[in-house]
Amino acid sequence: MEVLDQKKRLCNSFFSDHSMSVWFNSLLFLFLLGLTTSGDGKISTLGEEPDWSELDVFQNSCTRAQFLGKLKKIYSPREKWWAPWIQVKKQEARIRKKANSEDWYILKFFEEIKQDEINTFGQGKKKSIRKIALDPGHIGGIYSEMEGRHFCIEGGPVVKEGGLSLRVARRIKELLVKKGLEVFLVREKEEPVTEKRPADFDSLAKDWLKGLNLDGIPEEEIKKLLTKRKEILFYRVSEIRARARLINEEIRPDLVICLHLNAAPWKNPDQIELVERNDYHLLVNGCYMGGELAFDDQRFELLFRLLNGWDETERVLAEDLSRSFKKKSGLPAFRYHGPNAVKVGSVPGVWGRNLLANRIYRCPVVFLEPYVANSQQMYNRIQMGDYRGHRLIGDRKLLSLVEEYAQAVVGGLHIQIQQAE
Ligand SMILES: [Zn+2]
């Protein structure tokens, strides 16, 4: 096949959506920090006030050491992040139920003396994996440009993450169904799951705008901000919340696998060229930062996940999947350097981050970010489309990208499936 010129200009933007990039300027960044208030508390955008009594079933279920270990190692590695919200006493944890209030949820610890009995914490509840929901990242189709998950090289076909992730999901489903698993696709088409559209968020976006200091910002820029805010509320917040309802209320799976392809920020957004970097990583839920823990619903979700012991299931699965991606793709594992991610476990490529999807889907969630789609290597492979068997590319025989991705996932789940059988 024709080797593409690295210097060819790209006609659109594509960036790493899960790590903040050059695409967002500082004002746009505020979109993601938007919040609504509820009483005295603080609730994330389009979120709901938590029902703290849902934690009652976890009374006396874990020891102080287990609770503190998970909190520090996985869920919130810096004490100054959680200290205003969670107090760990000798016999109980006190969790502030609402921001700006002294209303605390009291979680009693299991007594340390009965240590032998508690070794089953998190394991007793571990279910075998029979039912899997595959969540193809983004929407794709006519929405891909709005989502910023879209690029093309002049004259070349458009690369859409939402379309690629759906093809990968369909192939994984085929392979897993053959192994006797029950598999659901959270999205079957390049269409949104949410029934809302950007126009539905007009008044919410205007309210949000009122809370910003826009002195000196030209009218034209303010209009752009308003449009972008409405779009993000649609394609990210409302869309993921709609998927969460489908997963939590209808599918009720044992595991969700979120399928994405990563992208690296452009070196120079004004003169875009494909990047050299190509790698993989996987995310589990964790690393709630101070600003995030200020939200009542996020604090609740942290506790709910920790007490369910899902961190352990997520780590084991993510480690198996990481080994499988390394073997199948031969790529290096990506490493985070910023404060927004925490290293989980000892297998390279597995990190904890607090994302909307891996926080609000109520079961273990593994979030996959293999391949850098805007790298020279991956762009060439994406252009080759889906094909059967291997093709010689350079000096390597390679499967199609979709096939390799799907086989890496199924290979990584193999041990878990066998254990469930
Ligand atoms: Zn993505």
Boltz pocket constraint, residues with backbone or C-beta under 6 A from the ligand:
constraints:
  - pocket:
      binder: B
      contacts: [[A, 17], [A, 137], [A, 138], [A, 161], [A, 259], [A, 260], [A, 261], [A, 262]]
      max_distance: 6.0
